[in-house]
Amino acid sequence: MSSRSNLCYSSAVTSPPASAGPLTSARWMAPLLVLMLGSFLPPMDSAIVNVPIPHIQRDLGGGNEDVAWISTAYSLGLAVFVPLSNWLTDRFGLTRVHRAALVGFLAGSGLCGMAWDLNSLITFRVLTAIPGSIVPVVTISMIYRIVPRESIGTAMGLYGLGVIVAPSLGPTLGGLIVQDLSWRWIFLFKEPIGVVTVIAGLFLIPKMEGNPKVGKFDWWGYLTFAYGLSAIIIVSAKGQKWHWDSYLVLILTVSAVLSLALFAVIENEVDNPLIDLRIFRCWPFVNSLLLIGVLLIMLFGVAYYVPQFLQNVQGFDARHTGLVLLPMGLLMVVAVPVAGKLYDRIGPRWPALVGMIGSVVGLSLMSGINVGMSRAEAAVWVMIAMLGGALGMMPIMTNGLSWLPPHLVGYGGAMNNVMQRAASALGVAVVGVIVSRSSAQLTADTSALQTARSLPQFRDADQETLAGLYKQTQGHIQAMADANAFLLTAGLAVIGCLLVLMLKKPPQPPAPRTAPPSSPPASDPLPASNGTRRRLSAL
């Protein structure tokens, strides 16, 4: 191993704080299931609104640009408020912050269900995202506190049912709900689930106290980070609408880069950093972040544009669109826990590699998307394309965090969530740019070819016939543009395969040494071991 990997491993094998020792297998499963149920809610809220957007627009009004802020505002909130989690848990304790975040999320979700106009809905979505951004980070920290190291893959696989499966099932649930009920129920149906989770947590989640004497909050670091990330997400969401070479987009992009650079300088100087940048000295963790970015760009690029194609080109309603995507969600339900179990047995490389190769194959198949393809073809292709997320996401995330020392796991979890939010926005933006530019080029080419001389049968056609020809042509153009985007996304998956080959599970910590029964207390190696731990923690 390289010296950098040695640093990660040396830190990772140090013991966790004594106040948060892992529980036995019989005791950690129940609190883990509660944590999994709670982690299911915020990602579900992010994905479930994609299909019912037209229903919300008809009820509350607003143009397409205005309605898009329902998703953009929530993504902004999830990303911007993530860094608050570590300081809050240090100050008030993991258990208390987790409980308060869940209650706040339920309150915000209930307000979304009662929104009276579009502006109120967007405002309530931001309020919901504030506690929603904290739940996943706190959950990961709690899992690493209560679960033994040898079972962490299994535990993260169960946790992944909430984080990975929820976005996959979101479009299906959203379509089924709005088919028979009001769109308001996409927010309200989570309330009883959340109440049960909070009540169960009162009895099953162990108490993890904070430190009232924790250092002051890093306001300058937070402001620079929040602005930089917000600008990146806004540019990703609106760059195509505002034009990528416009002054506004260029100003936002440059200022975002400068703001994040200033954030890095501040974090290296303050005593109590918002995010401890030492996590980036560990290559296995950085590699996991890059892979999470690749997977999320693929996942959200497909999950966003496939429903649009099915509804706009093939004319499916919300319910049938959701049913086409249902096999993808069912695959996640089965594969994510299995991948976690495989991580404990064989490490992250093989599950992630098989999944990523599957994504290359699936995305290559999706590059053959066309107007006449069947629902079965669409469902199977999407399911194969999502193998990377199903088999790879949790082993990759777990492996990256396992290389970090216990006191940095919370910062690692925060960066994982930041990467997820940024990559999901970039995924939609990148695929959108490819689709838009391909559509423009294909439209120009088709218009040049469709002349009265090349189509003499339409020379004397009436307006209705010409409108049908235009609609048919636009459908084929949209299919070819989407196919180009999916082909380039398959190339990104190939890069992911190369990064997967660098994955390596951290070695198991050495067994603790015990003194012989006849040895006097003075020969007990514990003091030296503690001193070693302190020196390693200083790294």
C-alpha positions in Angstrom: 0.0 0.0 0.0 1.1 3.5 -0.6 2.0 5.9 2.3 -1.3 7.7 1.7 -3.3 4.4 2.0 -1.2 3.5 5.1 -2.3 6.8 6.7 -6.0 6.0 6.0 -5.7 2.5 7.3 -3.8 3.5 10.4 -6.5 6.0 11.3 -9.3 3.7 10.3 -8.3 0.9 12.6 -8.3 3.1 15.7 -11.0 2.4 18.2 -14.2 4.5 18.2 -14.9 6.7 21.1 -15.7 4.7 24.2 -19.1 6.4 24.6 -20.3 5.0 21.3 -19.1 1.4 21.2 -20.7 -1.0 18.7 -23.5 -3.2 19.8 -23.9 -7.0 19.4 -25.6 -8.3 16.3 -28.8 -9.0 18.2 -28.9 -5.4 19.5 -27.9 -3.3 16.4 -30.5 -4.7 14.0 -33.5 -3.1 15.6 -32.1 0.4 15.7 -30.7 0.0 12.2 -34.2 -0.8 10.8 -35.5 2.4 12.5 -32.6 4.4 11.0 -33.3 2.8 7.6 -36.9 3.7 7.7 -36.1 7.3 8.5 -33.4 7.5 5.8 -36.1 6.4 3.3 -38.1 9.6 3.5 -35.8 12.5 2.3 -34.6 10.8 -0.9 -38.2 9.7 -1.6 -39.3 13.4 -1.4 -36.6 14.2 -4.0 -37.7 11.7 -6.6 -41.5 11.4 -6.1 -42.3 14.8 -7.6 -40.9 14.2 -11.1 -43.9 12.4 -12.5 -46.7 14.5 -10.8 -45.3 17.8 -11.9 -48.0 18.4 -14.7 -50.7 17.8 -12.1 -49.2 20.3 -9.7 -48.9 22.8 -12.6 -52.6 22.4 -13.5 -53.7 23.0 -9.9 -51.3 25.7 -8.8 -50.5 27.4 -12.1 -47.2 28.7 -13.3 -45.0 28.1 -16.4 -42.6 25.2 -16.9 -39.7 27.3 -15.7 -41.6 28.2 -12.5 -42.7 24.7 -11.8 -39.1 23.4 -12.2 -38.2 25.2 -9.0 -40.2 22.6 -7.0 -37.3 20.2 -7.6 -34.5 22.7 -7.9 -35.3 24.4 -4.6 -35.4 21.0 -2.8 -32.0 20.0 -4.3 -30.6 23.4 -3.2 -31.8 22.9 0.3 -30.5 19.4 0.6 -27.0 20.4 -0.6 -26.6 23.8 1.2 -27.6 22.7 4.7 -25.6 19.4 4.8 -22.6 20.9 6.5 -24.7 22.0 9.5 -25.0 18.3 10.5 -21.6 17.7 12.0 -21.6 20.8 14.2 -25.1 20.2 15.4 -24.4 16.5 16.3 -21.2 17.6 18.1 -23.2 20.2 20.1 -26.5 18.4 20.8 -25.7 14.7 20.2 -26.6 12.3 17.3 -29.8 10.9 18.8 -31.3 14.3 19.6 -30.4 15.8 16.2 -31.7 12.8 14.3 -35.1 13.0 16.2 -35.4 16.7 15.7 -34.5 16.5 12.0 -37.2 13.8 11.4 -39.8 15.9 13.2 -38.8 19.0 11.2 -39.0 17.0 7.9 -42.5 15.7 8.7 -43.6 19.2 9.5 -42.3 20.6 6.2 -43.7 17.7 4.2 -47.1 18.3 5.8 -46.9 22.0 4.9 -46.1 21.1 1.3 -49.3 19.0 1.1 -51.3 22.0 2.3 -49.6 24.6 -0.1 -52.1 27.1 -1.5 -50.0 28.4 -4.5 -46.8 27.7 -6.3 -44.7 30.1 -4.3 -45.8 28.6 -0.9 -45.0 25.1 -2.2 -41.5 26.1 -3.3 -40.9 27.8 0.1 -42.1 24.8 2.0 -39.9 22.6 -0.1 -36.9 24.5 1.1 -38.0 24.3 4.7 -38.4 20.5 4.3 -35.0 20.2 2.8 -33.2 21.8 5.8 -33.9 18.9 8.2 -34.0 16.5 5.3 -30.4 17.2 4.4 -29.3 16.4 8.0 -31.0 13.0 8.3 -28.7 11.0 6.0 -25.5 12.4 7.4 -26.6 11.7 11.0 -27.8 8.3 10.1 -24.4 7.2 8.7 -22.6 8.5 11.8 -25.0 6.5 14.0 -24.6 3.3 12.0 -20.8 3.5 12.3 -21.2 4.0 16.1 -23.5 1.1 16.7 -22.6 -1.6 14.2 -19.4 -3.8 14.5 -16.8 -3.3 11.8 -17.2 -6.8 10.5 -20.9 -6.3 9.8 -20.7 -2.7 8.4 -21.3 -3.8 4.8 -24.6 -5.6 5.7 -25.7 -2.6 7.7 -25.0 -0.2 4.9 -26.8 -2.4 2.5 -29.9 -2.2 4.6 -29.4 1.6 5.0 -29.1 1.7 1.2 -32.7 0.5 0.9 -33.7 4.0 2.0 -31.0 6.0 0.1 -30.9 4.1 -3.2 -34.2 2.4 -3.5 -36.3 5.5 -2.6 -35.3 7.5 -5.7 -35.9 4.4 -7.8 -39.4 3.8 -6.5 -40.3 7.5 -6.3 -41.5 7.9 -9.9 -43.6 4.7 -9.7 -45.3 5.8 -6.4 -45.8 9.3 -7.6 -47.5 8.0 -10.8 -49.8 5.6 -8.9 -50.7 8.3 -6.3 -51.7 11.0 -8.7 -53.6 8.6 -10.9 -56.3 8.1 -8.2 -55.6 10.7 -5.6 -54.6 14.4 -5.4 -51.0 15.3 -5.9 -51.0 16.5 -2.3 -50.8 12.9 -1.2 -47.3 12.5 -2.5 -46.3 14.6 0.5 -48.9 13.5 3.0 -48.5 9.8 2.7 -45.1 9.9 4.4 -46.5 11.4 7.6 -47.7 8.2 9.3 -44.4 6.5 8.3 -42.4 9.3 9.9 -44.5 9.3 13.1 -43.9 5.5 13.5 -40.2 6.0 12.9 -39.9 8.8 15.5 -41.9 6.8 18.2 -39.8 3.6 17.5 -36.6 5.6 17.8 -37.5 6.8 21.3 -37.3 3.2 22.4 -34.8 1.5 20.1 -32.1 4.0 19.2 -29.3 4.3 21.8 -28.7 7.7 23.3 -25.6 9.4 21.9 -24.8 12.6 23.8 -23.1 15.7 22.4 -20.6 18.1 23.9 -22.0 21.4 25.2 -18.5 22.9 25.1 -18.0 22.3 21.3 -16.3 25.2 19.5 -18.2 28.0 17.8 -19.8 27.6 14.4 -17.7 28.3 11.4 -20.0 31.0 9.8 -17.5 32.2 7.1 -16.8 28.6 6.0 -20.5 27.9 5.8 -21.4 31.0 3.8 -18.6 30.5 1.2 -19.5 26.8 0.9 -23.3 27.4 0.7 -22.9 30.1 -2.0 -20.4 28.1 -4.1 -22.6 24.9 -4.1 -25.8 26.9 -4.6 -24.3 28.6 -7.7 -23.2 25.3 -9.2 -26.6 23.7 -8.7 -28.4 26.7 -10.1 -26.1 26.8 -13.1 -26.7 23.1 -13.7 -30.4 23.5 -13.5 -30.8 26.8 -15.4 -27.7 26.9 -17.7 -29.5 25.6 -20.7 -32.4 28.0 -20.2 -30.2 31.0 -19.6 -27.6 29.9 -22.3 -24.3 28.5 -21.2 -22.2 31.3 -22.6 -24.4 34.1 -21.1 -22.8 36.6 -18.7 -25.1 35.4 -15.8 -24.0 31.8 -16.2 -20.3 32.7 -16.5 -20.4 35.1 -13.5 -22.1 32.4 -11.4 -19.6 29.7 -12.4 -16.5 31.8 -11.8 -17.8 33.1 -8.5 -18.7 29.6 -7.4 -15.2 28.4 -8.0 -13.7 31.3 -6.2 -16.1 30.9 -3.3 -15.2 27.2 -2.9 -11.5 28.0 -3.1 -11.9 30.6 -0.3 -13.9 27.9 1.7 -10.8 25.6 1.4 -8.5 28.3 2.7 -10.8 29.1 5.6 -11.2 25.4 6.6 -7.4 25.0 6.8 -7.1 28.0 9.1 -9.9 27.8 11.6 -9.8 25.7 14.8 -13.2 24.1 14.3 -13.7 23.6 10.6 -17.1 23.0 9.1 -15.7 20.1 7.1 -12.4 18.6 8.0 -10.5 18.6 4.7 -8.1 15.9 5.9 -10.6 13.5 4.5 -9.3 14.4 1.0 -5.8 13.1 2.0 -7.3 9.6 1.8 -7.3 8.4 -1.8 -9.7 5.4 -1.2 -12.3 7.9 0.1 -11.7 10.3 -2.8 -12.0 7.5 -5.3 -15.4 6.5 -3.7 -16.6 10.1 -4.1 -15.6 10.1 -7.8 -17.5 6.8 -8.3 -20.5 8.1 -6.5 -20.5 11.1 -8.8 -20.4 8.8 -11.9 -23.2 6.6 -10.6 -25.5 9.5 -9.7 -25.0 11.2 -13.0 -26.0 8.0 -14.7 -28.9 7.3 -12.3 -30.5 10.7 -12.4 -29.8 11.3 -16.1 -31.8 8.1 -16.9 -34.4 8.5 -14.2 -35.2 12.1 -15.4 -35.2 11.7 -19.2 -36.7 8.3 -19.6 -40.1 9.3 -18.0 -40.1 12.4 -20.2 -39.6 10.3 -23.4 -42.3 7.8 -22.3 -44.8 10.6 -21.7 -44.0 13.1 -24.4 -43.1 10.8 -27.3 -44.9 7.6 -26.6 -47.9 9.2 -24.9 -47.9 7.2 -21.6 -49.8 8.6 -18.7 -48.2 8.9 -15.2 -49.4 5.5 -14.0 -48.0 3.6 -17.0 -44.8 5.5 -16.9 -44.4 4.6 -13.2 -45.1 0.9 -14.0 -42.3 0.9 -16.7 -39.8 2.1 -14.1 -41.1 -0.3 -11.4 -38.8 -3.2 -12.3 -35.8 -0.9 -11.7 -37.1 -0.2 -8.2 -37.7 -3.9 -7.5 -34.1 -4.6 -8.7 -32.8 -2.1 -6.1 -34.9 -3.7 -3.3 -33.3 -7.1 -4.0 -29.7 -6.1 -5.1 -28.8 -3.3 -2.6 -28.9 -5.5 0.6 -27.2 -8.4 -1.3 -24.4 -6.0 -2.4 -23.9 -5.0 1.3 -23.6 -8.6 2.3 -21.1 -9.3 -0.5 -19.0 -6.4 0.7 -18.5 -8.0 4.1 -17.5 -11.3 2.4 -15.4 -10.4 -0.7 -15.0 -6.6 -0.5 -16.2 -3.8 -2.8 -14.4 -4.5 -6.1 -16.3 -7.4 -7.6 -19.9 -6.3 -6.8 -19.1 -2.8 -8.0 -17.4 -4.0 -11.2 -20.2 -6.4 -12.1 -22.7 -3.6 -11.6 -20.7 -1.0 -13.6 -20.3 -3.4 -16.5 -24.0 -4.0 -16.4 -24.6 -0.3 -16.6 -22.3 -0.1 -19.6 -24.3 -2.8 -21.3 -27.7 -1.3 -20.3 -26.8 2.2 -21.4 -25.5 0.9 -24.7 -28.9 -0.8 -25.2 -30.6 2.4 -24.3 -28.7 4.1 -27.1 -31.0 2.2 -29.4 -34.1 3.9 -27.9 -36.8 4.6 -30.5 -40.4 5.6 -31.0 -41.6 2.1 -31.6 -39.9 0.3 -28.7 -42.2 -1.6 -26.4 -42.7 -1.1 -22.6 -41.0 -4.4 -21.9 -37.9 -3.3 -23.8 -37.8 0.1 -22.0 -38.2 -1.6 -18.6 -35.5 -4.2 -19.2 -33.0 -1.7 -20.6 -33.5 0.7 -17.7 -33.2 -2.1 -15.2 -29.8 -3.3 -16.7 -28.6 0.3 -16.8 -29.2 0.7 -13.1 -27.1 -2.4 -12.1 -24.2 0.0 -11.3 -26.3 1.8 -8.7 -27.9 -1.5 -7.4 -24.7 -3.5 -6.9 -22.1 -0.7 -6.7 -23.4 2.2 -4.7 -23.4 0.9 -1.2 -20.1 -1.1 -1.4 -18.4 1.9 -2.9 -19.8 4.3 -0.2 -19.1 1.9 2.6 -15.6 1.2 1.5 -14.7 4.9 1.3 -16.0 5.7 4.7 -14.3 2.6 6.2 -10.9 4.0 5.3 -11.6 7.1 7.4 -10.9 7.3 11.2 -14.1 7.2 13.3 -13.9 10.9 14.2 -13.9 11.8 10.4 -16.7 9.5 9.4 -19.3 12.3 9.9 -17.4 14.6 7.6 -17.1 11.8 5.1 -20.9 11.2 5.3 -21.5 14.9 4.7 -19.3 15.0 1.6 -21.0 11.9 0.3 -24.3 13.7 0.5 -22.9 16.8 -1.1 -21.6 14.8 -3.9 -24.9 13.0 -4.4 -26.8 16.4 -4.6 -24.2 18.0 -6.9 -23.9 14.9 -9.2 -27.7 14.5 -9.4 -28.0 18.1 -10.6 -25.1 17.7 -13.0 -26.5 14.4 -14.3 -29.7 16.1 -15.4 -27.8 19.1 -16.7 -25.2 17.2 -18.7 -27.7 14.8 -20.3 -29.9 17.9 -20.9 -27.2 19.7 -22.8 -26.5 16.6 -24.9 -30.2 16.1 -25.7 -30.7 19.8 -26.5 -27.8 20.2 -28.8 -28.5 16.9 -30.5 -32.1 17.9 -31.0 -31.1 21.3 -32.5 -28.7 19.7 -34.9 -31.0 16.9 -35.9 -33.9 19.3 -36.4 -31.8 21.5 -38.7 -30.6 18.4 -40.7 -34.2 17.0 -41.0 -35.6 20.4 -42.1 -33.0 20.6 -44.8 -33.9 17.2 -46.1 -37.7 17.5 -45.8 -38.4 19.6 -48.9 -41.3 19.6 -51.3 -39.0 17.8 -53.8 -38.0 15.0 -51.4 -41.6 14.5 -50.1 -43.8 15.0 -53.1 -46.7 13.1 -51.4 -47.1 15.9 -48.9 -47.0 18.8 -51.4 -50.8 19.2 -51.4 -51.4 17.9 -47.9 -53.7 19.7 -45.6 -52.7 21.3 -42.3 -53.8 18.3 -40.2 -51.6 15.9 -42.2 -48.6 18.2 -42.0 -49.1 18.6 -38.2 -49.1 14.8 -38.0 -45.9 14.6 -40.0 -44.3 17.3 -37.8 -45.2 15.4 -34.6 -43.9 12.1 -36.0 -40.6 13.8 -37.0 -40.2 15.5 -33.6 -40.7 12.1 -31.9 -37.9 10.5 -33.9 -35.6 13.5 -33.3 -36.2 13.2 -29.6 -35.5 9.5 -29.6 -32.2 10.0 -31.5 -31.2 12.9 -29.2 -31.9 10.7 -26.1 -30.0 7.9 -27.7 -26.9 10.1 -28.2 -27.0 11.2 -24.6 -27.3 7.6 -23.3 -24.4 6.5 -25.5 -22.1 9.2 -24.0 -23.3 8.2 -20.5 -22.2 4.7 -21.3 -18.8 6.1 -22.0 -18.9 7.7 -18.5 -19.7 4.2 -17.1 -16.6 2.8 -18.8 -14.5 5.4 -16.9 -16.3 4.2 -13.7 -15.1 0.7 -14.5 -11.5 1.9 -14.4 -12.0 3.6 -11.1 -13.7 0.5 -9.7 -10.5 -1.5 -10.4 -8.7 0.7 -7.8 -11.1 -0.2 -5.0 -9.5 -2.1 -2.1 -11.1 -3.0 1.2 -9.2 -1.8 4.3 -7.4 -4.6 6.2 -9.2 -5.8 9.3 -7.8 -4.3 12.5 -5.4 -6.5 14.4 -6.9 -8.5 17.3 -6.4 -6.8 20.6 -3.5 -8.0 22.7 -4.2 -9.4 26.2 -1.8 -9.9 29.0 -1.1 -13.4 30.2 -3.1 -14.3 33.4 0.1 -14.5 35.5 1.4 -11.1 34.3 1.3 -8.2 36.7 -0.9 -5.2 35.9 2.2 -3.1 35.1 2.9 -5.2 32.0 -0.6 -4.6 30.5 0.0 -3.1 27.1 -3.2 -1.0 27.2 -1.4 2.3 28.2 1.0 2.0 25.2 -1.9 1.1 23.0 -3.9 4.2 24.1 -0.8 6.4 23.4 -0.6 4.9 20.0 -4.2 5.6 19.4 -3.7 9.2 20.4 -0.8 9.7 18.0 -2.7 8.0 15.2 -5.7 10.2 15.8 -3.5 13.3 15.5 -2.9 12.3 11.9 
